[in-house]
Amino acid sequence: MPTTATVRVMPAEEIAARAGGSTPPLRWPERATYFAERAMRLRQLANGHAMGDFLQFTARLARAQQAALERLGREGGIDIPDAAAIDRASLAGQPPLGAAEGPRDRAWHGVLREIVAAMRTGTPPGPAADALARLAVADEVFLERQADALLTGVMAGLDLATAPVVAAALQVLWTHLAIELERAHAARGQTNTLPVGRLDDAGICPCCGSRPVASITRSAGDVAGQRYLHCSLCGTEWNVPRGQCTHCGEGSAEKVAYQSLDRSDVEEEGDSASRAAKASIQAETCDACGHYLKIVHGDRDPLAEPAADDLASITLDLLVAETGKLRHGVNLMLLFGDPEGGAEEGPGGATASGPEGPPRGR
């Protein structure tokens, strides 16, 4: 049976001092591979997994997202903020592609139709097929209401059955916008500046203002194991030191700890704590604010992908939630809802959206 083991971490200052080198503050999604890598990882994780059908469906969804993202790159025609607008956002401490602020480009409707058409091919009869059929004929009022709920986090009225597919289309649009924002910035030759500024809240995406799905450690050149938060919407990654709570900024070793699943049925050398310290996915918890965010160790598992590994490790969420901790991040592919109204992002919800057997939204 899985249990949890907790490991205390070094203070954020010590981690930064040991890292050395130059850490890139931002990492951008790659148009040719972004969703394709997610699909590949989901298929890998689905083998023998208790949620295998769910992960396989989400892998198909990611493949459809990849095709839509490449089409947007070929066709273009979607406006992005100009240099003056980006400067104004930076001076105001706002993300230039703020997702919660309207209006948004209706191009995402076409992306949604493209994804729905691709997913209806090969989806067997059942709740998932029913949800796709409803989206195929949904009007703009319904779609915009669902987008408002997903992007603002005010989720009363969200249709949990269709939410993952609607979210998938919104992810494609904002990923495209982030890619184009970085490309346009590079084309202007502004190599000594960034296209987005740092926000006061380091726990939200500096590009679109969304919460992370998880964090991931990456090694590049002389920089070893630096932690990046991975945006749940646009895919931008931004550097936040390890050992620092992504919700409140706490960085003391007395308050911040790592928790991980310890497989007690697996024979390994060392005690539970040493195995937990080597786990490829952990929950970074904070006793100061009572929140947590998963950290996926890409330096330990080179195939790790934040959104996919987060989905496949929901057991860790459930066990951490039993300690009273609240999740700071959100995975738009798996939202939880209260059947008496609204939805919430967290493993303690009463009803979960899901591509295989999703419940009807209220």
Protein Blocks (a to p, Z undefined) as FASTA:
>chain_A
ZZddddddddfklmmmmngpaddfbdcddfklmmmmmmmmmmmmmnopaklmmmmmmmmm
mmmmmmmmmmmmmngopacddfklmmmmmmnopafklfkbccddfklmmmmmmmmmmmmn
opacdjklmmmmmmmmpcfklmmmmmmmmmnopaghiafklmmmmmmmmmmmmmmmmmmm
mmmmmmnopakbcfbdcdfblmbcfklopacfbdcdddehjbghiacdddfklopacddd
ehiafklopabfklgccdddddfkbccedifklmmmmpcbdcdddfklopacddddfklm
mkbcfklmmmmmmmmmmmmmmnopacfbdcfkbccddfkgpjdddfkbmbdcdfehpacd
ZZ
